[in-house]
Amino acid sequence: MIEFLLPWVGFLILLPVLVYWLLPVAKAPGSAALRVPFYHAINHLAEVRQQQSSWKSLNSVLLLLVYILLLLASARPQWLGEPILLPVSGRDLMLAVDLSGSMETPDLHIKNQAVDRLTVVKAVLGEFIERRKGDRLGLVLFGEQAYLQTPLTFDRKTVKTMLNESLIGLAGQKTAIGDAIGLAVKRLRERPEENRVLILLTDGANNAGAILPQKAAELAQQAGVRIYTIGVGADEMLQAGLFGAQRVNPSRDLDEKTLKQVAKITGGAYFRARDMQGLVQIYQTLDELEPVEVEQETFRPMTPLYPWPLAMALVLALLLGIRVKQ
């Protein structure tokens, strides 16, 4: 359908009529009597005057059309397309990813090739981000310090890019889990309470920062933020030593007890990822979080139409100018 943004402009179409009625008619100049002895010359003069009168009438019509087209363009017509439903789930997800030095441990595998933990997290979490169409996503990176890499946004591509550009040790070698939770809660508390979710991934224990994870979890619980924690790292790996390769536990520093407490306090859950497939299944489970019932939003594409009458008015004005010169 067609809609006018400024429909009141249409009343100006009556302006020429009001001018014609209200202003006095200009008096025609008096004509002097003239004797011409040649009848044919008089007849030719009458034909010329009649032709000029018809030209003036045509010019008046063109001028009126230009005026109407300019009014139509000024009314800002636009074409409204069919309503389009916007995908809205109502969830605001903050993703907190550990960048401490231990994330460099090569105890996970991609296609039977040993890689560090962060590489696997980027691969799996990147796919998770792609699937969150309609959710607002934010990214917190933490090590010895926690900082906001991406605020809550619908731009999933930017969030994924920021994750892929993160580097181990960028925020320090230690792990400040409590600070990461506190920063995420600060960003989420401005959102509707039912929608606040934090997914925190780490491979170690809180050994840095100004706030304990349990205290940060209590603040999150008060703010209505649900926290899902993920402990990542294999249970064993071969490590070269003086007496040959030995089996060691690369996840011995993982504080599962604290991560479980944080999840329990906030009404979330704790997950353990020992390999890439386990991490994939965890994020698939997180995909099944119940969406909050929100009002479906619609969008109607709008196409401005005013350039068309404006262009026609310019063409007619140009034509009128050419005729006047002639």
C-alpha angles and dihedrals in degrees: 000000000000120000131184118218092199105030093161088073086077091074089068089072087081092058096091090049092051090048090051093050100040104040118074118252114257113247116243114238115254116260121224122225113255130191114215118179093202116077096188091057090052092049092050090050091054091052091051092051091049091051091050090050092054090048090052090051091052091048090052091053091049091048091051091049091051090051093050093047091050090051090049091052091047090055087065101228116201136179116237114208128208116294113267120206113231117220104244123167097168095229124133109198124190113195115205115193127188115233097175121135094263090066085076091071108121097217098121129074139219113192091345092306119120113239135167121270096252092057090057092045091053092051097047098036090047090060090046090054091050091056095051094087109166096019126110109238131195131182128218118184119196142179121135084343133028123225137172110251097175128011120222108296143151088230099104092171092062092047091052092047092051090050093050091050093054118110133205112259093018090125096032136282099273130072124249102183094160093053091049091053092047093051093048092048090051090056095042099047091078091060126081108288097235091056102054115116132160123193110194123190124190141150100205148034133283106269102148142037136067100272133053118239092238092053091047089050090054090053089049091051090052090050092049095247118150113211125205112192127201125196111202130194140084123270093230142008138171114260125187116239142162091279097042132273116341132191112242136173106244091187097057091115094053108118100212092164093062093043090052091049092051091051094045094049092054098040094252131114141249123234131191119214113193096166141008094271091052090052091050091053091049093055090045088055090049088052087067095064109137109257118230114249106250134166111271112246123217133202127203114199112229125208116192113230101183094098090070100059089037092055091047090050091052092049092050091046090052090049090049091051091052091050093050091053090052 
